[in-house]
């Protein structure tokens, strides 16, 4: 189920939209006349979050609800109501408050972010799928498929060429056309770890206040955004409600954020956002320093920030989630055995408009490839992609059926999504049997989709 902890909404028009019949996600769909899809209304906000909490065994606190409501537009939140059941009063709703929302019970939810996402050599408008949940009492009735279909159709109607989500259960979403495009690493690092490499320009580390950090970090992030496939432009609300909070989802109550900048002369070349244990440790044990984000314009800037973090007094361990995989910092460690890394699934992608998405990114070499794409009916077909010497591409859908030719490659839409950012090698997936075709065509596609920068997902949604 997609990560749901960050998905809230405020007001909407409450337009009723019956669950669509033209679902294109593959498999059989059970149609239910007792269910309707509506946009979220203000008075249904707590019920919206409650459905997510019930389905994922969470307990989203009021402070988190209020803070996270800033980052998801209400007209991008959708709910399924069971017209046979009455509304159930929210446990956090005051008894004196009169509920003015829909009178039926909300049983499923879905939200969409509008993301300006970086892809190799460009950007695309992408729908960030979030808040996907179904009440335990209403599972195995096709509601997840119906909600997801409704959300993807809404995104396509808005001109978005791809959809993305974080999945706690990735196998669920592959059959809907989603593929794992980004791997993320979580490092547990023994403090006092030494790093190799010189300090080019010798960046100086300074601690600053929240306001200074926000101005400097946001400007630095925006200037260097296009170097990192998989990240997206952050709004002011996102920075303030998501990034500059020690515990945006309540995982570290009482933790206090610290802010550090790396300066080369008067220029900000990196930043570090971190906090330590919220609970007091035994005097004989070192604490844990949690790195929320470390970001630099170059290796030297990030390296100096890593050195600063690793040499904190009263700290025995560093924990750093949402790192790229593979991570260059491991190669710079003097003793890599002091870094314990866990790799997990990160961002999953799904094509909504294959031709426009493939045309939006840049490629490493020129050439022509025919792709017989299998998968959901709305994206399956035969595509021709032609890349010029400057890496720009033109792609068109020449048939609605994945008709393979002697010079084409055949693969599933979820597999094409995996290689889209350049984080997975075409040759590797071909050896695994996920891509079929002539060896010379596979080798050309392998080189074509390469990108020098490892994709990374810094924000979970």
Secondary structure as GFF3:
##gff-version 3
##sequence-region A 1 461
A	DSSP	beta_strand	16	18	.	.	.	ID=ss1
A	DSSP	beta_strand	35	39	.	.	.	ID=ss2
A	DSSP	three_ten_helix	42	44	.	.	.	ID=ss3
A	DSSP	alpha_helix	45	56	.	.	.	ID=ss4
A	DSSP	alpha_helix	62	68	.	.	.	ID=ss5
A	DSSP	three_ten_helix	74	76	.	.	.	ID=ss6
A	DSSP	beta_strand	77	86	.	.	.	ID=ss7
A	DSSP	beta_strand	104	119	.	.	.	ID=ss8
A	DSSP	beta_strand	122	134	.	.	.	ID=ss9
A	DSSP	three_ten_helix	136	138	.	.	.	ID=ss10
A	DSSP	alpha_helix	143	157	.	.	.	ID=ss11
A	DSSP	beta_strand	162	166	.	.	.	ID=ss12
A	DSSP	alpha_helix	170	174	.	.	.	ID=ss13
A	DSSP	beta_strand	179	180	.	.	.	ID=ss14
A	DSSP	beta_strand	183	190	.	.	.	ID=ss15
A	DSSP	beta_strand	204	207	.	.	.	ID=ss16
A	DSSP	alpha_helix	210	223	.	.	.	ID=ss17
A	DSSP	three_ten_helix	225	227	.	.	.	ID=ss18
A	DSSP	alpha_helix	236	238	.	.	.	ID=ss19
A	DSSP	pi_helix	239	243	.	.	.	ID=ss20
A	DSSP	beta_strand	258	264	.	.	.	ID=ss21
A	DSSP	beta_strand	267	276	.	.	.	ID=ss22
A	DSSP	beta_strand	287	296	.	.	.	ID=ss23
A	DSSP	alpha_helix	299	310	.	.	.	ID=ss24
A	DSSP	beta_strand	315	324	.	.	.	ID=ss25
A	DSSP	alpha_helix	328	331	.	.	.	ID=ss26
A	DSSP	three_ten_helix	336	338	.	.	.	ID=ss27
A	DSSP	beta_strand	339	345	.	.	.	ID=ss28
A	DSSP	beta_strand	347	351	.	.	.	ID=ss29
A	DSSP	alpha_helix	354	360	.	.	.	ID=ss30
A	DSSP	beta_strand	367	374	.	.	.	ID=ss31
A	DSSP	beta_strand	381	387	.	.	.	ID=ss32
A	DSSP	beta_strand	393	399	.	.	.	ID=ss33
A	DSSP	beta_strand	408	412	.	.	.	ID=ss34
A	DSSP	alpha_helix	413	419	.	.	.	ID=ss35
A	DSSP	alpha_helix	426	431	.	.	.	ID=ss36
A	DSSP	beta_strand	435	437	.	.	.	ID=ss37
A	DSSP	alpha_helix	439	448	.	.	.	ID=ss38
###
